[in-house]
Amino acid sequence: MQDWTDLGKEMWSYLTGKSAVINYTFIDMAVEVPRDIGPDAPRATWKLNGTLRVTTSEGPTAESLAH
C-alpha cells in the first residue's frame, strides 16, 4: 500500500530529467500545523495565497549556481 509520500517520490523521480515544471495555485488556503502532539494541541495557522512552482532537474542549473 502506498501513501502520499510514496506517490510524491515516484512523481519526482519520473519528472526529474524531463525539465518538468509543476505549478500549484492556492487561493485563500489555510493549513493548521500542530505545535505539539495530541488532538487538542495548539495550532499555528499557515495561510497560502499564490503560486508555488516546483521545477525538477538532474543536477545544478545555471540559475541555481548564480545564487
N, C-alpha and C positions, 0 to 999 in steps of 0.2 A: 504494500500500500504506500502511495506517495502522499506527501503533504505539499503545501505551497512552496516551502523552501526547496524541495527537490525539483519542482516544476521550474522555479526561477533559475536554478543552477543549470538545468537542461536547456532552457531557452538561451541563457547567456552563452553556454558552450556552443549551441547551434549558430547563434548570431555572430559570435566572435570570428573575425577574419572576413566577414562579409561587409564591413563598414556600415553596419546597421545603426540606425538612429530610431529610438523609441521615444515618443512624446506622450506624457501623461498630463492632462489638464484637470486641475482641481478648481471647483467653484464653491467657495464657502464650505470647505470640508473641515471638520473638527475631529481630532483624534485624541482620546483620553488615554494618557500614559500613567499607569500606577507608579507612585513614588515608593511603594513598599509592597510586601506580599499580603494577599488576602482580599476578599471581596469588598471589604469596607475601607480599604486603604485610600488615603487622599490621592487625588489625581491631578496631574498637570495637563492642561489642555493646549494642544498644538493646533494652530489654525493654518490651513493651506489655501491659498487663493492665487493660482497662477499655473505656470507650466514647469514641469520637471523633465529635463531631457537626459536620456541615458544613451551614451554612444559606446559601441564596442569596438575593440581593436586588438590586434595580436601583440602589439608592442607599443613603445612610446611614439607619440605623434609629434610632428613639428610644433604644434601648438602647446603640447604639454612640456616639451623641452624648453620652450621660450619662457616658462614661468619659474 
